[in-house]
Amino acid sequence: MCGRYTRIRPWSELVALYRITARTPPPNLPPRYNIAPTQSVPIVRRKDDHDERELALVRWGLLPAWAKDTSISYKMINARAETVDQKPAFRLAFRRRRCLVVADGFYEWRLEGSQKQPYYLTLPANRPFAFAGLWERWRNPEGGDPIESCTIIVCEANPSVRPIHERMPVILEPNTFELWLDTEAELTPIKALLKPCDGPLMAVPVSSRVNNVRNDDPDCLQPIATSDVRCLHHMR
C-alpha cells in the first residue's frame, strides 16, 4: 500500500507540469513532507466541460457515493490495480473520474532485524510524476456540503522496489497524463497504464521522524547516518 508521501513542488511548477488551465486563484500549498490518510491533498482532474484541467483539494481516502458516513474513508486510501475496474467502491470512478494525485515521492518501511526502517522513494534525478488516482463526490445523507475525496491506485512492486515492499503506487510520467485524464478514451489503453514502474527508483533510508504523522517538515527526509543512498535494483 501507499500510506505516506510528499508534495514539495511550488504552485508555479505545478501549473506547468500538470498543464493546469482552469483560471482559479493559486491555492495555499505549503510544502508537505509527510502526507497522511484523511488529510487534504491536491489532485489534478478534468473540469466538467473536459476542456480544462484544474487543481482541487480533496480528502485522501475515497468516499463511495453509497457510504453512510466518513468512517470508511481510511480504508479507501488505496485501490488495487488488479480489481479497480470491478470493485463497487471504485469501478464508476475508474470510468469517469480519474485524476492525477500530485506527489514528488513516497515512503515505505522495510523490516531490518527487529525494526522497520523508513525509506523515501523517488524517480532518479527527481523526475516528475504523479500517482494514478480516482476521485469521488460524496453527499452526506444527513445534509451539508458534499465531500470530494480520492484514492491512489497501487500495483505489484517492480523488481527494484520488492526488497522494501510488495506493493507500490502506480506511477504516471508526464507523457501519460493526457491519456489517464481522458474520460472518453477506451479503457483498454487506460488499464495498460496500471503496471509497475519500468525503471528503478531511488531509495533513501530516512529518519524515523516520518513515523509520526505530526512531523511534517524537511527533517523527515533527513538521511540516516549511514548515508545509504542507492538505486533499489542494486538491493536485490
C-alpha positions as a printed NumPy array, in Angstrom:
array([[  0.   ,   0.   ,   0.   ],
       [  0.959,   3.652,  -0.181],
       [  0.284,   5.332,   3.141],
       [  2.6  ,   8.375,   3.251],
       [  4.031,  10.638,   0.584],
       [  5.387,  14.125,  -0.141],
       [  4.318,  17.101,  -2.228],
       [  7.025,  19.725,  -2.34 ],
       [  6.986,  21.487,  -5.726],
       [  5.592,  25.063,  -5.648],
       [  2.402,  26.189,  -7.387],
       [  4.284,  27.761, -10.309],
       [  5.91 ,  24.429, -11.174],
       [  2.658,  22.515, -10.758],
       [  0.862,  24.748, -13.264],
       [  3.457,  23.985, -15.939],
       [  3.96 ,  20.312, -15.108],
       [  0.276,  19.4  , -14.965],
       [ -0.829,  21.944, -17.58 ],
       [ -3.388,  23.443, -15.24 ],
       [ -5.542,  25.741, -17.353],
       [ -8.58 ,  26.466, -15.175],
       [ -8.442,  30.071, -14.018],
       [ -8.646,  29.653, -10.29 ],
       [ -6.677,  31.534,  -7.624],
       [ -3.484,  29.73 ,  -6.598],
       [ -4.319,  27.633,  -3.536],
       [ -2.335,  27.847,  -0.346],
       [  0.029,  24.925,  -0.9  ],
       [  2.912,  24.919,   1.56 ],
       [  5.362,  22.054,   1.03 ],
       [  4.229,  18.774,   2.576],
       [  6.814,  16.269,   3.786],
       [  4.602,  13.668,   5.468],
       [  1.121,  13.478,   3.952],
       [ -1.132,  11.01 ,   5.766],
       [ -4.557,   9.435,   5.094],
       [ -7.728,  11.558,   5.504],
       [ -5.738,  14.778,   5.078],
       [ -6.497,  17.302,   2.332],
       [ -4.38 ,  16.673,  -0.776],
       [ -4.14 ,  18.264,  -4.242],
       [ -5.272,  16.394,  -7.333],
       [ -5.442,  17.402, -10.989],
       [ -8.553,  16.49 , -12.965],
       [-10.586,  17.478, -15.987],
       [-13.258,  20.079, -15.425],
       [-16.815,  19.149, -16.28 ],
       [-16.527,  20.604, -19.788],
       [-13.457,  18.391, -20.438],
       [-11.539,  21.31 , -21.966],
       [ -9.567,  22.414, -18.935],
       [ -7.514,  20.891, -16.159],
       [ -8.   ,  22.09 , -12.62 ],
       [ -6.28 ,  21.531,  -9.308],
       [ -8.62 ,  20.596,  -6.471],
       [ -8.04 ,  19.918,  -2.787],
       [ -9.758,  16.711,  -1.688],
       [ -9.739,  14.251,   1.203],
       [ -7.305,  11.329,   0.859],
       [ -9.441,   8.223,   1.329],
       [-12.227,   7.749,  -1.197],
       [-15.818,   8.014,  -0.008],
       [-18.077,   5.99 ,  -2.333],
       [-21.434,   7.54 ,  -3.158],
       [-23.156,   4.795,  -1.152],
       [-21.137,   5.339,   2.045],
       [-23.308,   6.027,   5.106],
       [-20.67 ,   8.181,   6.779],
       [-16.996,   9.138,   6.513],
       [-15.666,   6.294,   8.664],
       [-14.935,   4.121,   5.616],
       [-12.562,   6.709,   4.16 ],
       [ -9.423,   5.464,   5.933],
       [ -9.879,   2.011,   4.387],
       [-10.089,   3.511,   0.89 ],
       [ -6.743,   5.283,   0.606],
       [ -5.594,   2.719,  -1.986],
       [ -7.281,   0.786,  -4.789],
       [ -5.736,  -2.386,  -6.204],
       [ -4.891,  -2.108,  -9.907],
       [ -5.947,  -5.711, -10.465],
       [ -9.569,  -5.102,  -9.386],
       [-10.131,  -1.341,  -9.565],
       [-12.46 ,  -1.675, -12.56 ],
       [-14.575,  -4.291, -10.758],
       [-14.929,  -3.245,  -7.114],
       [-18.191,  -1.385,  -6.367],
       [-16.314,   1.335,  -4.48 ],
       [-14.116,   2.225,  -7.452],
       [-15.492,   0.993, -10.77 ],
       [-17.602,   4.043, -11.676],
       [-14.842,   6.443, -10.676],
       [-12.394,   4.406, -12.758],
       [-14.53 ,   5.004, -15.824],
       [-15.462,   8.636, -15.234],
       [-13.382,  10.291, -12.52 ],
       [ -9.705,   9.558, -12.953],
       [ -7.211,  12.062, -11.579],
       [ -3.535,  12.74 , -11.023],
       [ -2.514,  12.752,  -7.369],
       [  0.204,  15.387,  -7.061],
       [  3.35 ,  13.917,  -5.489],
       [  7.15 ,  14.045,  -5.522],
       [  7.971,  10.842,  -3.635],
       [  6.604,   8.329,  -1.15 ],
       [  7.626,   6.366,   1.932],
       [  7.726,   2.644,   2.554],
       [  9.04 ,   0.683,   5.52 ],
       [ 11.476,  -2.234,   5.305],
       [ 11.911,  -4.749,   8.109],
       [ 15.588,  -4.725,   9.103],
       [ 16.206,  -7.013,  12.055],
       [ 13.536,  -6.189,  14.615],
       [ 12.981,  -2.637,  13.372],
       [ 11.118,  -1.144,  10.43 ],
       [ 13.324,   1.313,   8.569],
       [ 11.52 ,   4.022,   6.549],
       [ 12.737,   4.689,   3.018],
       [ 11.942,   7.664,   0.829],
       [ 11.416,   6.662,  -2.803],
       [ 11.615,   8.873,  -5.879],
       [ 12.358,   8.576,  -9.57 ],
       [ 16.039,   9.03 , -10.487],
       [ 17.134,  12.654, -10.932],
       [ 13.905,  13.699,  -9.205],
       [ 11.991,  13.256, -12.464],
       [  8.389,  14.489, -12.179],
       [  5.488,  12.077, -11.936],
       [  2.011,  11.691, -10.463],
       [  0.171,   8.845,  -8.8  ],
       [ -2.714,   7.347, -10.754],
       [ -5.798,   8.253,  -8.762],
       [ -9.583,   8.313,  -8.716],
       [-11.838,  10.923,  -7.179],
       [-15.413,  10.929,  -5.975],
       [-18.004,  13.396,  -4.668],
       [-19.953,  12.2  ,  -1.62 ],
       [-23.148,  13.737,  -0.32 ],
       [-23.985,  13.233,   3.326],
       [-27.434,  11.634,   3.694],
       [-27.989,  13.961,   6.648],
       [-27.237,  17.075,   4.606],
       [-24.354,  19.524,   4.464],
       [-21.771,  20.302,   1.821],
       [-20.538,  17.446,  -0.385],
       [-17.096,  15.999,   0.332],
       [-14.671,  15.31 ,  -2.506],
       [-12.146,  12.542,  -1.925],
       [ -9.557,  10.446,  -3.736],
       [ -7.698,   7.156,  -3.713],
       [ -4.261,   6.143,  -5.014],
       [ -4.081,   3.068,  -7.24 ],
       [ -1.413,   0.53 ,  -6.261],
       [  0.06 ,  -2.436,  -8.113],
       [  2.641,  -5.149,  -7.568],
       [  6.093,  -3.817,  -6.807],
       [  8.617,  -3.946,  -9.602],
       [ 11.829,  -5.936,  -9.023],
       [ 13.634,  -2.885,  -7.714],
       [ 11.038,  -1.983,  -5.058],
       [ 10.242,  -5.523,  -3.924],
       [ 13.107,  -5.674,  -1.379],
       [ 11.289,  -2.959,   0.567],
       [  7.588,  -3.65 ,  -0.061],
       [  5.459,  -5.988,  -2.166],
       [  3.228,  -3.174,  -3.497],
       [  3.872,   0.259,  -4.974],
       [  1.732,   3.145,  -6.25 ],
       [  1.051,   3.296,  -9.979],
       [  3.444,   5.992, -11.187],
       [  2.461,   8.051, -14.224],
       [  5.058,  10.124, -16.039],
       [  4.027,  13.321, -17.872],
       [  3.683,  11.673, -21.293],
       [  0.791,   9.565, -19.929],
       [ -1.122,  12.33 , -18.134],
       [ -3.351,  13.2  , -21.095],
       [ -4.483,   9.625, -21.665],
       [ -5.173,   8.989, -17.991],
       [ -7.375,  12.075, -17.693],
       [ -9.279,  11.443, -20.934],
       [-12.702,  10.193, -19.82 ],
       [-13.653,   9.428, -23.421],
       [-10.694,   7.095, -24.025],
       [-11.163,   3.349, -24.422],
       [-10.483,   1.502, -21.178],
       [ -8.018,  -0.97 , -22.695],
       [ -5.146,   1.558, -23.024],
       [ -6.119,   3.033, -19.655],
       [ -5.771,  -0.357, -17.969],
       [ -2.398,  -0.816, -19.67 ],
       [ -1.078,   2.079, -17.571],
       [ -1.816,   0.179, -14.35 ],
       [  1.534,  -1.546, -14.115],
       [  4.703,  -1.326, -12.063],
       [  7.13 ,   1.441, -12.935],
       [  9.516,   0.245, -15.65 ],
       [ 12.771,   1.567, -14.254],
       [ 14.42 ,   1.548, -10.825],
       [ 13.568,   4.038,  -8.125],
       [ 15.956,   5.796,  -5.799],
       [ 15.588,   4.833,  -2.14 ],
       [ 16.98 ,   6.848,   0.751],
       [ 16.798,   5.456,   4.305],
       [ 15.446,   8.363,   6.323],
       [ 14.751,   9.473,   9.86 ],
       [ 12.127,   7.669,  11.908],
       [ 10.514,  11.093,  12.407],
       [  8.27 ,  10.208,   9.483],
       [  6.648,   7.501,  11.63 ],
       [  4.723,  10.226,  13.462],
       [  2.113,  11.98 ,  11.301],
       [  2.54 ,  15.142,  13.378],
       [  6.038,  15.549,  11.958],
       [  5.694,  17.333,   8.621],
       [  8.925,  19.161,   7.893],
       [ 12.142,  18.739,   5.858],
       [ 13.736,  16.724,   8.664],
       [ 11.501,  13.802,   7.64 ],
       [ 13.732,  13.49 ,   4.56 ],
       [ 16.955,  13.551,   6.543],
       [ 19.081,  10.532,   5.513],
       [ 20.163,   8.329,   8.381],
       [ 23.803,   8.365,   9.406],
       [ 24.817,   5.537,   7.077],
       [ 24.011,   7.748,   4.049],
       [ 22.739,   4.544,   2.47 ],
       [ 21.5  ,   6.003,  -0.823],
       [ 21.167,   3.639,  -3.741],
       [ 19.119,   2.552,  -6.71 ],
       [ 16.844,  -0.19 ,  -5.496],
       [ 17.832,  -2.556,  -8.288],
       [ 21.188,  -2.783,  -6.508],
       [ 19.445,  -4.127,  -3.398],
       [ 18.405,  -7.439,  -4.923]])
